[in-house]
Amino acid sequence: MKKLLAGVLAASMLLMSPQAAFAGSTADEDVEGKVVIYTSMYQFAIDMMTDALKEKFPNLDVEFFYGGTGSLQTKLAGEMGPDKTGALSCDMLLVAEPSYSFELMDYGYLEPIPIEEPDKLLRFAYDKDGYWYSVRTLNMVLAYNPELYCYDQVPHSFKDFAYDESMKGFISMSDPLTSGTAMAAVTALSDKYGYEYFDALGKNQVMVEAGSTALAKLQTGECKEIMILEESVLRARKEDGSKIEVIYPDDGVVLIPSTVMTVAEDKSANANIEACEAVTKWFLSPEGQHYIVEAYMHSVLNGFDEIPYDSISTDDLIARDLKVNWDRCYHERDEIRKKFQEAVTTN
């Protein structure tokens, strides 16, 4: 009987909206003031998080500002000024990948947030001093349209995506000059296959464009296959009824742990470190991670069993991970982008 009741409760929670499912969680009315968060999360995820945070912290005004990683970096650089001393117009950051966290640490723009036993809590990277933590996990994969092409007609690996001449002019990917996740992917793939990989992409006439554009071309047949974040495909499958399918490449996936950071108090917009700490801990709680998964991204928590709609086990993905060299992604960023641009966008 107890098992039956547990099953009924679990099923009812799945049928509820995320906000309704967690409506019984205790609100924290002591957290007050305002927090501005710059983020590269998609707008639908921001809307979900805004509602959830309002439920959790009814007396806190949380304002999100959306931008792609490249545009956020440009905005932040302008706020810092040429001497890297200017105050920012935000209090927290949720960006695509860890290398930018390294940069902000070097400039002295981050405030450490203490988390109890992070080594037991998190299965992805974090800063040992608490300057940043992985908060959501993105996954770079391949995708194709089975209504137009058979599975055997498209590459099953990142390598063949670039080198298979039958795909020439029919492949697409995002721009590493503006997309942090694309930058992470090309860093990992150039580590595995050398800069020759970029030459192969250029010779195969890869189209460099937004993921939404690539998905549309996959639907029409203008593209046979695309390199894209898994979350974009999963969302299209669930919300639009799309038949586009993910291919988890034979030569590995590129897992991209996106980070949460708090701006140093003397350089932040609202100097509300207490609120930033509370929001950070909420994001890293099972409740916060539930919303991450609802937004088609993978959880960073050890032992967290929820996975995005229609995805595979996060542990299985970790076993396939190509493991981005984040130090190289940071310190060799300009060189990697230049090599890509020379081989692909000017080819």
C-alpha atoms as one frame of an Amber mdcrd trajectory, in Angstrom:
protein
   0.000   0.000   0.000   2.808   2.403   0.881   4.498   1.715  -2.469   1.209
   2.286  -4.271   0.660   5.609  -2.532   4.228   6.679  -3.288   3.694   5.859
  -6.938   0.449   7.809  -7.082   2.128  10.818  -5.429   5.054  10.720  -7.854
   2.703  10.501 -10.828   0.611  13.405  -9.567   3.731  15.552  -9.187   4.686
  14.829 -12.788   1.268  16.031 -13.944   1.571  19.275 -11.971   3.395  22.376
 -13.111   6.868  22.644 -11.513   5.643  25.512  -9.352   2.662  23.486  -8.125
   4.797  20.434  -7.432   6.998  22.437  -5.051   4.303  24.731  -3.666   4.692
  23.066  -0.289   8.344  24.038   0.065   9.054  26.548   2.806   9.258  30.167
   1.691  12.180  32.198   3.024  10.814  35.614   3.914  14.047  36.797   5.545
  15.843  37.208   2.213  15.118  40.734   1.039  16.227  43.463  -1.349  17.132
  42.999  -4.994  19.434  40.780  -7.031  20.196  41.233 -10.740  21.387  38.121
 -12.581  23.051  38.158 -16.001  22.425  34.817 -17.687  22.717  32.927 -20.959
  19.786  30.632 -20.062  16.989  30.710 -22.603  14.032  32.992 -21.880  11.568
  30.176 -21.181  13.955  28.860 -18.500  14.337  32.370 -17.066  10.548  32.689
 -16.823  10.340  29.381 -14.969  13.150  30.344 -12.578  11.629  33.776 -11.955
   8.351  32.233 -10.820  10.081  29.609  -8.673  12.360  32.143  -6.980   9.398
  34.396  -6.233   7.723  31.472  -4.468  10.871  30.691  -2.485  11.895  34.288
  -1.673   8.693  36.387  -1.655  10.462  39.493  -0.356  13.348  39.368  -2.837
  13.215  41.074  -6.222  15.143  38.837  -8.637  15.718  40.396 -12.056  17.252
  38.395 -14.906  19.024  39.932 -17.887  19.425  37.552 -20.836  22.242  37.510
 -23.368  24.359  35.021 -25.250  27.766  34.420 -23.723  29.538  36.599 -26.272
  27.153  39.531 -25.830  27.323  39.213 -22.027  31.117  39.259 -22.134  30.996
  42.387 -24.286  28.526  44.045 -21.905  30.610  43.147 -18.861  33.810  44.356
 -20.502  32.147  47.712 -21.097  31.014  47.934 -17.478  34.477  46.997 -16.180
  36.179  49.590 -18.334  39.656  49.347 -19.855  41.356  49.277 -16.454  39.045
  46.480 -15.156  37.942  48.430 -12.077  34.395  49.532 -12.923  31.321  48.376
 -11.011  28.919  45.947 -12.699  25.174  46.354 -13.136  24.533  42.847 -11.836
  24.994  40.835  -8.644  25.192  37.293 -10.006  26.104  35.530 -13.231  24.880
  32.286 -14.769  27.114  31.802 -17.811  27.652  28.988 -20.265  30.995  27.533
 -19.209  33.760  27.753 -16.559  36.526  29.473 -18.505  34.901  32.897 -18.132
  34.717  32.278 -14.385  38.514  31.919 -14.389  38.797  35.273 -16.121  36.515
  37.082 -13.684  38.447  35.567 -10.787  41.698  36.890 -12.243  40.172  40.366
 -12.449  38.985  40.211  -8.825  35.295  40.476  -9.682  33.948  37.487  -7.749
  32.836  36.932  -4.161  33.333  33.440  -2.648  30.139  31.731  -1.478  30.602
  28.923   1.068  28.822  25.640   0.319  28.992  22.771   2.793  30.939  19.742
   1.483  30.777  20.627  -2.223  32.831  17.530  -3.083  29.970  15.349  -1.849
  27.253  17.579  -3.277  28.463  18.156  -6.849  29.444  15.766  -9.633  30.783
  18.537 -11.865  33.526  21.146 -11.518  33.590  23.904  -8.908  36.124  26.307
  -7.438  37.572  24.993  -4.183  37.401  28.479  -2.644  33.762  28.939  -3.606
  34.142  31.595  -6.306  32.019  29.569  -8.737  30.019  26.350  -8.884  28.581
  24.314 -11.727  24.829  24.855 -11.617  23.502  23.208 -14.813  24.977  20.866
 -17.368  24.618  21.398 -21.110  25.373  18.705 -23.649  26.646  19.233 -27.209
  25.395  16.505 -29.548  24.376  15.879 -33.150  20.807  15.832 -34.466  19.007
  14.769 -37.640  15.491  14.515 -39.064  14.372  10.863 -39.437  11.391  11.965
 -41.522  13.787  13.042 -44.290  16.907  10.900 -43.804  17.596   7.433 -42.446
  19.849   7.022 -39.448  22.390   5.209 -41.625  22.550   8.188 -44.010  24.055
  10.598 -41.482  27.295  10.567 -39.445  27.261   9.096 -35.947  30.403  10.867
 -34.733  31.718  14.412 -34.466  34.652  13.336 -36.632  32.476  12.145 -39.503
  30.300  15.232 -39.140  33.326  17.214 -40.341  34.977  14.692 -42.647  32.090
  12.891 -44.409  32.032  14.488 -47.869  28.429  13.417 -48.467  27.445  16.047
 -45.891  29.147  18.920 -47.722  26.963  22.021 -47.571  24.320  20.285 -45.443
  25.702  20.695 -41.899  25.360  23.496 -39.373  26.714  24.564 -35.979  26.796
  27.606 -33.675  29.518  30.256 -33.745  32.286  29.900 -31.111  32.960  33.627
 -31.450  29.587  34.382 -29.846  28.463  31.140 -28.192  30.188  29.871 -25.042
  28.940  26.330 -25.570  30.170  26.282 -29.176  33.513  27.592 -27.929  33.683
  24.735 -25.427  32.827  22.218 -28.151  35.461  23.384 -30.634  38.052  23.471
 -27.840  37.338  19.828 -27.005  37.213  18.740 -30.646  40.439  20.531 -31.563
  42.058  18.826 -28.577  40.915  15.448 -29.875  41.483  15.927 -33.612  43.799
  18.931 -33.889  43.146  22.154 -35.776  42.761  19.985 -38.886  39.235  19.418
 -37.609  38.450  23.071 -38.339  39.883  22.681 -41.850  37.583  19.704 -42.412
  34.562  21.690 -41.234  35.495  24.469 -43.632  35.962  22.099 -46.579  32.610
  20.509 -45.756  31.040  23.988 -45.910  29.550  23.944 -42.419  27.000  26.707
 -41.901  27.648  28.793 -38.786  24.374  30.085 -37.378  22.033  30.158 -34.408
  20.664  26.879 -33.116  17.076  27.922 -33.850  18.006  28.548 -37.489  19.766
  25.192 -37.713  16.736  23.381 -36.269  14.464  25.048 -38.812  16.766  23.944
 -41.637  16.765  20.408 -40.261  12.974  20.410 -40.484  12.983  21.527 -44.117
  15.920  19.413 -45.263  18.268  22.326 -45.913  20.489  20.588 -43.347  21.012
  16.848 -43.058  22.642  17.069 -39.640  23.531  19.726 -37.086  25.785  20.113
 -34.064  23.562  21.512 -31.323  22.794  21.518 -27.620  20.713  18.534 -26.592
  18.275  20.789 -24.705  17.179  22.515 -27.926  16.188  19.209 -29.513  14.480
  17.848 -26.391  12.413  20.998 -26.032  11.361  20.865 -29.699  10.355  17.216
 -29.298   8.250  17.817 -26.188   6.743  21.231 -26.830   6.445  21.245 -30.630
   6.002  17.538 -31.320   9.114  17.576 -33.499  10.425  14.229 -34.772  14.043
  15.463 -34.831  16.266  13.018 -32.969  19.441  13.365 -30.937  22.524  11.395
 -31.905  24.915  10.866 -29.002  28.163  10.721 -30.990  30.228   7.538 -30.991
  33.386   9.533 -30.237  31.870  11.211 -27.162  29.635  14.063 -26.089  30.803
  17.484 -24.928  29.404  18.134 -21.455  29.481  21.798 -20.513  28.926  22.595
 -16.838  27.579  26.137 -16.691  28.539  28.194 -13.672  26.883  30.375 -11.053
  28.933  33.245  -9.635  28.418  36.125  -7.227  29.921  39.520  -8.026  32.259
  40.983  -5.389  30.277  43.204  -3.030  32.175  46.397  -3.871  31.646  45.830
  -7.602  28.036  44.627  -7.581  24.828  46.482  -8.367  23.015  45.956  -5.073
  25.685  44.774  -2.595  23.330  42.020  -1.440  25.694  39.126  -0.725  23.316
  37.477   1.739  20.642  37.203  -0.935  23.139  35.989  -3.537  24.243  33.234
  -1.150  20.629  32.181  -0.559  19.881  32.117  -4.304  23.071  30.154  -5.032
  22.180  27.539  -2.437  18.646  27.315  -3.831  19.990  26.678  -7.333  22.151
  23.883  -5.909  19.312  22.332  -3.917  17.139  19.442  -5.170  14.298  21.933
  -5.684  16.445  24.278  -7.775  17.880  21.384  -9.759  14.381  20.119 -10.499
  13.751  23.331 -12.426  17.101  22.951 -14.215  15.978  19.522 -15.433  12.535
  20.872 -16.340  14.392  23.302 -18.618  15.943  20.299 -20.456  19.380  20.587
 -18.818  21.158  17.997 -16.657  21.593  18.269 -12.907  24.978  18.852 -11.283
  24.072  17.027  -8.058  25.456  13.671  -7.043  22.755  11.043  -6.777  20.115
  13.195  -8.489  18.071  10.800 -10.615  15.884  13.208 -12.587  16.910  13.624
 -16.220  15.560  15.914 -18.934  12.622  14.770 -21.037  13.603  12.065 -23.544
  17.287  12.165 -22.570  19.591   9.427 -21.278  21.227   8.987 -17.883  23.512
  11.822 -16.823  25.979   9.211 -15.546  26.026   7.614 -19.016  26.828  11.002
 -20.519  29.625  11.553 -18.004  31.138   8.235 -19.099  31.155   9.505 -22.723
  32.372  13.033 -21.941  35.258  14.372 -24.051  36.214  16.612 -21.090  36.895
  20.178 -22.183  40.263  21.602 -21.116  38.873  24.723 -19.443  42.303  26.233
 -18.841  42.996  26.043 -22.595  39.493  27.346 -23.340  40.397  30.434 -21.316
  44.062  31.073 -22.039  44.019  30.011 -25.710  40.579  31.414 -26.479  41.786
  33.999 -29.000  43.977  31.498 -30.841  41.205  28.886 -31.045  38.719  31.438
 -32.327  41.210  32.733 -34.879  41.966  29.232 -36.179  38.253  28.495 -36.452
  37.544  31.760 -38.215  40.369  31.245 -40.709  39.330  27.684 -41.530  35.558
  27.969 -41.421  34.067  31.433 -41.682  36.528  32.743 -44.257  36.774  29.521
 -46.262
